[in-house]
Amino acid sequence: MSVTILTYPDKRLRQASQAVEMFGESLADTVARLQQALGEGPGAVGIAAPQIGIFRRMVIIDCRNSMRPCRNHGRLLMINPEITACTGERVGREGCLSVPDWVGMVPRAVEVEVRYQDIDGNRHVLQSRGFEARVMQHEIDHLDGILFIDRVVSRRDLLRRLSRET
């Protein structure tokens, strides 16, 4: 069974998500649906729960098989993630499963520190940089109803995709 990914201009993508308060096995179905959606997206490296219509603060980041090689932390399930520090800025190209026909040049911090919880509610702090940090910022934005198209440098930096693989 396929998972439906909400796509722009669906107004639900602009909805802020609520904190997760119940941990453990009660999250297993949501995590499975997120993982399935991530796997169905061509070249996808992250997914946020609101993209599949679940308005809870959960994301999965997985840059291991990215076409952009980067140092990364593997597959990360981040619940209630919060960026607590960031440094530097770099403009880079972004796309999104929820905005499938467009890519754009977006400024993001080069390095971030993120506080989050795992599926059991344990707290973690992680530092990331480069592409993985960009993906984290992109996915955490979804939790606040922000899309990459809201952050493009200028509208002329928003380009129609030639194919899903680019």
Residue frames as qw, qx, qy, qz and C-alpha x, y, z in Angstrom:
[[0.000, 0.888, 0.460, 0.000, 0.00, 0.00, 0.00],
 [0.435, 0.415, 0.010, 0.799, 1.41, 3.33, -1.08],
 [0.257, -0.613, -0.398, 0.632, 1.64, 6.38, 1.20],
 [0.277, 0.829, 0.340, 0.348, 0.18, 9.60, -0.18],
 [0.445, -0.218, -0.110, 0.862, 2.50, 12.59, -0.04],
 [0.127, 0.882, 0.358, -0.281, 0.77, 15.95, 0.18],
 [0.528, 0.180, 0.292, 0.777, 1.84, 18.31, -2.60],
 [0.014, -0.434, -0.078, 0.897, 1.84, 22.06, -2.98],
 [0.073, -0.442, 0.193, -0.873, -0.52, 23.98, -3.04],
 [0.598, -0.470, -0.647, -0.046, -2.29, 21.76, -0.46],
 [0.219, -0.777, 0.129, -0.576, -2.99, 24.15, 2.45],
 [0.875, -0.480, -0.058, -0.009, -2.26, 21.44, 5.03],
 [0.772, 0.213, -0.168, 0.575, 1.45, 21.81, 4.19],
 [0.080, 0.616, -0.151, 0.769, 1.26, 25.26, 5.84],
 [0.713, -0.619, -0.157, -0.291, -0.02, 23.81, 9.13],
 [0.020, -0.623, 0.682, -0.383, 2.29, 23.81, 12.16],
 [0.726, -0.083, -0.682, -0.033, 2.79, 20.41, 13.78],
 [0.634, -0.683, 0.115, -0.346, 2.25, 19.50, 17.42],
 [0.052, -0.572, 0.792, -0.208, 4.89, 18.02, 19.72],
 [0.740, -0.062, -0.660, -0.116, 4.95, 14.26, 20.17],
 [0.415, -0.571, 0.437, -0.557, 4.14, 13.38, 23.78],
 [0.914, -0.145, 0.327, -0.194, 3.59, 9.60, 23.64],
 [0.184, 0.652, -0.713, -0.183, 6.66, 7.52, 22.80],
 [0.453, -0.178, 0.870, -0.080, 7.49, 3.87, 22.14],
 [0.291, 0.188, 0.895, 0.281, 5.41, 1.41, 20.16],
 [0.294, 0.744, 0.484, -0.355, 2.58, 3.91, 19.68],
 [0.151, 0.777, -0.278, -0.544, 4.80, 5.62, 17.09],
 [0.501, -0.149, 0.786, 0.330, 5.67, 2.47, 15.14],
 [0.507, 0.612, 0.599, 0.097, 2.94, 2.90, 12.51],
 [0.164, 0.968, -0.003, -0.192, 3.86, 6.54, 11.86],
 [0.300, -0.648, 0.605, 0.353, 7.56, 5.69, 11.59],
 [0.556, 0.125, 0.779, 0.263, 6.76, 2.85, 9.15],
 [0.423, 0.803, 0.420, 0.015, 4.64, 5.16, 6.99],
 [0.024, -0.929, 0.246, 0.274, 7.37, 7.83, 7.01],
 [0.435, -0.408, 0.723, 0.347, 10.01, 5.28, 6.03],
 [0.563, 0.411, 0.695, 0.178, 7.80, 3.96, 3.23],
 [0.295, 0.932, 0.185, -0.097, 7.19, 7.47, 1.86],
 [0.198, -0.799, 0.465, 0.326, 10.92, 8.22, 2.00],
 [0.519, -0.143, 0.787, 0.302, 11.65, 5.02, 0.08],
 [0.511, 0.615, 0.593, 0.091, 9.10, 5.84, -2.62],
 [0.143, 0.955, -0.027, -0.259, 10.56, 9.28, -3.31],
 [0.822, 0.433, -0.023, 0.368, 13.15, 9.25, -6.08],
 [0.497, 0.403, -0.279, 0.716, 16.44, 10.29, -4.51],
 [0.434, -0.796, -0.106, -0.407, 14.70, 11.43, -1.32],
 [0.475, 0.245, -0.608, 0.587, 16.94, 12.07, 1.69],
 [0.030, 0.075, 0.610, -0.788, 14.33, 13.24, 4.18],
 [0.321, -0.496, -0.643, -0.488, 10.65, 13.26, 5.01],
 [0.128, -0.110, 0.500, -0.849, 8.57, 15.07, 7.62],
 [0.146, 0.342, 0.895, -0.245, 5.35, 13.72, 9.13],
 [0.343, 0.585, 0.250, -0.691, 3.21, 16.65, 7.84],
 [0.231, 0.390, -0.629, -0.631, 4.11, 15.64, 4.28],
 [0.259, -0.131, -0.930, -0.228, 2.02, 12.51, 4.76],
 [0.454, -0.530, -0.344, -0.628, -0.76, 14.29, 6.65],
 [0.702, -0.476, -0.462, 0.259, 0.43, 13.55, 10.20],
 [0.066, 0.833, -0.082, 0.543, 0.85, 16.83, 12.03],
 [0.780, -0.603, 0.031, 0.161, 3.32, 15.70, 14.67],
 [0.055, 0.897, -0.435, -0.062, 6.93, 16.88, 15.01],
 [0.811, -0.186, 0.529, 0.167, 8.73, 13.92, 13.44],
 [0.502, 0.742, -0.355, -0.268, 11.25, 13.65, 10.60],
 [0.900, -0.108, 0.324, 0.271, 13.46, 11.00, 9.08],
 [0.205, 0.861, -0.408, -0.223, 16.81, 12.04, 7.61],
 [0.862, -0.110, 0.451, 0.206, 18.88, 9.56, 5.61],
 [0.298, 0.856, -0.309, -0.288, 21.73, 10.87, 3.45],
 [0.648, -0.340, 0.653, 0.196, 23.58, 7.54, 3.15],
 [0.604, 0.280, 0.654, 0.358, 22.61, 6.96, -0.49],
 [0.198, 0.881, 0.117, -0.414, 22.56, 10.58, -1.60],
 [0.720, 0.569, 0.130, 0.376, 23.95, 11.54, -4.97],
 [0.066, 0.855, -0.287, 0.428, 25.72, 14.29, -3.00],
 [0.762, -0.097, -0.533, 0.356, 28.28, 12.34, -0.96],
 [0.178, -0.741, 0.229, -0.606, 28.54, 13.76, 2.51],
 [0.216, 0.089, -0.832, 0.503, 29.64, 12.88, 5.98],
 [0.565, -0.378, -0.201, -0.706, 26.45, 11.91, 7.78],
 [0.356, -0.291, 0.718, -0.522, 24.95, 10.18, 10.78],
 [0.000, -0.124, -0.982, -0.144, 23.09, 7.49, 8.83],
 [0.318, -0.534, -0.613, -0.488, 19.33, 7.08, 9.12],
 [0.072, -0.012, -0.536, 0.841, 17.99, 9.41, 11.81],
 [0.279, -0.676, -0.630, -0.260, 14.50, 9.42, 13.28],
 [0.172, 0.078, -0.332, 0.924, 14.16, 12.79, 14.98],
 [0.268, -0.694, -0.655, -0.130, 11.16, 13.47, 17.18],
 [0.250, -0.938, -0.202, 0.127, 10.48, 17.02, 18.39],
 [0.687, 0.099, 0.047, 0.718, 13.66, 18.29, 16.70],
 [0.077, -0.983, -0.126, 0.113, 14.80, 21.80, 17.47],
 [0.627, 0.479, -0.128, 0.601, 17.72, 23.68, 15.95],
 [0.534, -0.776, -0.201, 0.269, 19.60, 25.15, 18.91],
 [0.265, -0.719, 0.310, 0.564, 22.61, 26.66, 17.11],
 [0.760, 0.535, 0.290, 0.228, 23.73, 27.33, 13.57],
 [0.310, -0.672, 0.289, 0.607, 26.80, 28.81, 11.90],
 [0.207, -0.197, 0.648, 0.706, 27.74, 30.00, 8.46],
 [0.608, 0.549, 0.322, -0.475, 25.54, 30.25, 5.41],
 [0.177, -0.205, 0.765, 0.584, 25.66, 28.71, 1.97],
 [0.653, 0.367, 0.005, -0.663, 23.21, 28.82, -0.91],
 [0.168, -0.167, 0.946, 0.221, 22.42, 25.43, -2.41],
 [0.490, -0.026, -0.544, -0.681, 19.88, 23.72, -4.65],
 [0.318, 0.034, 0.825, -0.466, 16.90, 22.06, -2.99],
 [0.468, -0.141, -0.622, -0.612, 13.93, 20.06, -4.12],
 [0.384, -0.096, 0.649, -0.650, 11.07, 18.47, -2.21],
 [0.051, 0.227, 0.963, 0.132, 8.70, 15.52, -2.43],
 [0.124, 0.678, 0.616, -0.383, 5.87, 17.97, -1.68],
 [0.285, 0.817, -0.103, -0.491, 6.93, 20.39, -4.44],
 [0.811, -0.021, 0.530, 0.245, 7.84, 17.74, -7.02],
 [0.628, 0.656, 0.299, 0.291, 8.10, 19.89, -10.13],
 [0.117, 0.946, -0.126, 0.274, 10.46, 22.58, -8.84],
 [0.756, -0.203, -0.219, 0.582, 13.97, 23.10, -7.47],
 [0.020, 0.959, 0.046, 0.280, 15.40, 26.30, -6.08],
 [0.513, 0.318, -0.428, 0.672, 18.48, 27.95, -4.64],
 [0.570, -0.755, -0.249, -0.209, 18.04, 28.30, -0.89],
 [0.153, 0.610, -0.561, 0.538, 20.35, 29.82, 1.75],
 [0.850, -0.449, -0.260, -0.089, 20.89, 27.56, 4.78],
 [0.423, -0.782, 0.454, -0.057, 23.26, 27.38, 7.70],
 [0.525, 0.500, -0.688, -0.011, 26.42, 25.35, 6.98],
 [0.347, 0.046, -0.862, 0.365, 26.48, 23.79, 10.44],
 [0.566, -0.498, -0.118, -0.647, 23.64, 23.11, 12.90],
 [0.022, 0.091, -0.891, 0.445, 23.16, 21.70, 16.35],
 [0.600, -0.265, -0.408, -0.635, 19.84, 19.89, 16.77],
 [0.267, -0.134, 0.793, -0.531, 18.20, 18.70, 19.95],
 [0.667, -0.015, -0.450, -0.593, 15.69, 15.87, 19.48],
 [0.644, -0.243, 0.627, -0.365, 14.18, 12.75, 20.98],
 [0.157, 0.171, -0.917, -0.323, 14.28, 9.16, 19.73],
 [0.554, -0.255, -0.618, -0.497, 11.36, 6.72, 19.52],
 [0.579, -0.374, -0.670, 0.275, 11.67, 5.94, 23.25],
 [0.238, -0.939, -0.196, -0.151, 11.72, 9.62, 24.25],
 [0.708, -0.385, 0.022, 0.592, 15.45, 9.70, 25.04],
 [0.147, 0.970, -0.013, -0.192, 17.00, 13.12, 24.42],
 [0.776, 0.052, 0.252, 0.576, 19.93, 13.64, 22.06],
 [0.089, 0.904, -0.124, -0.400, 22.01, 16.53, 20.75],
 [0.791, 0.199, 0.410, 0.409, 23.69, 16.21, 17.37],
 [0.004, 0.736, -0.251, -0.628, 26.00, 18.46, 15.35],
 [0.712, 0.379, 0.530, 0.264, 25.84, 18.27, 11.59],
 [0.032, -0.656, 0.245, 0.713, 27.33, 20.16, 8.70],
 [0.007, -0.208, 0.733, 0.647, 27.08, 20.45, 4.94],
 [0.411, -0.117, -0.646, -0.633, 24.41, 18.61, 3.01],
 [0.395, -0.367, -0.829, 0.147, 23.05, 16.67, 5.98],
 [0.100, -0.370, -0.406, 0.830, 22.62, 19.95, 7.92],
 [0.262, 0.084, -0.337, -0.900, 20.76, 21.39, 4.92],
 [0.444, -0.245, -0.795, -0.332, 18.40, 18.40, 4.87],
 [0.292, -0.389, -0.719, 0.497, 17.74, 18.75, 8.61],
 [0.059, 0.295, 0.145, -0.943, 16.84, 22.42, 8.21],
 [0.351, -0.015, -0.571, -0.742, 14.59, 21.65, 5.25],
 [0.454, -0.312, -0.828, -0.109, 12.69, 18.89, 7.08],
 [0.223, -0.394, -0.589, 0.670, 12.37, 20.84, 10.34],
 [0.168, 0.107, -0.144, -0.969, 10.90, 23.73, 8.33],
 [0.406, -0.242, -0.738, -0.482, 8.06, 21.38, 7.27],
 [0.356, -0.401, -0.768, 0.350, 7.13, 21.00, 10.94],
 [0.049, -0.486, -0.284, 0.825, 6.42, 24.74, 11.03],
 [0.485, 0.718, 0.480, -0.135, 4.53, 24.85, 7.73],
 [0.064, 0.818, -0.337, -0.461, 7.47, 26.33, 5.79],
 [0.887, 0.352, 0.261, 0.149, 8.41, 25.07, 2.31],
 [0.600, -0.204, 0.272, 0.724, 11.73, 25.57, 0.53],
 [0.276, 0.598, 0.448, 0.604, 9.93, 27.78, -2.02],
 [0.284, -0.932, -0.225, -0.029, 9.39, 30.27, 0.83],
 [0.564, -0.697, 0.215, 0.388, 13.16, 30.55, 1.28],
 [0.732, 0.392, 0.270, 0.488, 14.47, 30.74, -2.30],
 [0.389, -0.255, 0.040, 0.884, 16.96, 33.54, -2.91],
 [0.312, 0.352, -0.074, -0.880, 14.65, 35.03, -5.53],
 [0.773, 0.354, 0.372, -0.372, 11.77, 33.79, -7.68],
 [0.604, 0.665, -0.385, -0.211, 14.10, 33.61, -10.69],
 [0.010, 0.471, -0.872, 0.134, 16.09, 31.00, -8.72],
 [0.658, 0.102, 0.648, -0.369, 13.05, 28.71, -8.72],
 [0.268, 0.390, -0.688, -0.551, 13.35, 26.36, -11.69],
 [0.898, 0.084, 0.045, -0.430, 11.04, 23.72, -13.15],
 [0.569, -0.333, 0.743, 0.119, 12.53, 20.23, -12.89],
 [0.421, 0.402, -0.618, -0.528, 13.32, 18.55, -16.17],
 [0.717, -0.079, -0.674, -0.163, 12.80, 15.11, -14.62],
 [0.744, -0.632, -0.056, -0.210, 12.26, 13.59, -11.19],
 [0.898, -0.104, -0.114, 0.413, 15.86, 12.35, -11.07],
 [0.430, 0.473, -0.110, 0.761, 17.45, 15.83, -11.26]]
